[in-house]
C-alpha cells in the first residue's frame, strides 16, 4: 500500500512539475540576442519563505496565464520577479501573482529574464531589458490572438524586477532588440513593488547595481540606469507601493520616481506602508497591497 501511495505521489509531483515547466515557453523563436554560446546551467532551489529560487538564467522564457474569454477585460500585465539580478522568485513574485490577475479578468505573463553574466552575455547590462522589450513586443504582436487590447499592456516588477520594469518604462525609445522594428516597446503602465529604481550611492541598491552593471561601472552608466533620472513626459503612468521601513531597498527609490513622474506631468500613485519588510513577507498582506494596485488600475481606466 505504501509503495503504491509513494508511486502515486511521485507521479503526481512529476505531472504538476511538468505542467508548470511546460507553461514557460522560450521567449525568442530564433537566436537570443547578445548571447554567448554555452551550456544551460539554470538552477531552481526550494526556499521556505518564497517557495522557489531560480538562478543562472541564460535562456529567457515567458509563461502565459489567461482569464476565461467571458471574464477577460483586455488588459495584460508582464510580471518581472525580483531577486537582486542574481536570482528570480518565480513563484511568489511571478506565477502566484499571475493567477491572481487572471481571477480578475487580466491576462498575465511571467518573464523569466536572463540574469547578468559575462559567461552567457556579451553585454550583461542590457540582457534583462532586451528580454523585457521582447516580452512586450511578443504580447503586443499576439494581442488579437490572446484577446488583449494592445494599448493596455503593462509591466510589473518586484525589487530588482521593479528596476527592470522601470527600465522598460523609461528606456523604450532605445530599441535594445529589433532595431528597425515598428512594434512599440513602450508599456502602457507600470506597477512597481518595493522597486529598486536608483543606482546612486545614497539610495540605490548597490547589490543589484553591481550584478547588472559590474563593480567598475562608470558614472555615466550608473546615471543611465538610475531610472528616476530617465523619466520624461512620455513615460507611462505608474503605481508604486513600498514599505517605509524597508531596510533592503530604501523607500526613497519609490519617492524619487514618483516625484519625477509628477514633475513631468505623468499620472502616478504612491502608497507607503508605515511598517513591513522588503518583499512584504509578513505585512501588508497580499490582499491588502494587491487590492490597492487593482483599485489604481480601475480608477485609471486600465481594467
Secondary structure, 3 states (H helix, E strand, C coil): CHHHHHHHHHHHHHHHHHHHHHHEEECCCCCCCCECCCCCCCEEECCCCCCCEEECCCCCEEEEECCCCCCCCCCEEEEECCCCCCCECCHHHHHHHHHHHHCCCCEEEEEECCCCCCCCECCHHHHHHHHHHHHHHHHHHCHHHHCCCCCCEEEEEECHHHHHHHHHHHCCCCCCCCCCCCCCCCCCEEEEECCCCCCCCCCCCHHHHHHHHCCCCCHHHHHHCCHHHCCCCCCCEEEEEEECCCCCCCCHHHHHHHHHHHHCCCCEEEEEECCCCCCCCCCCCHHHHHHHHHHHHHHCCCC
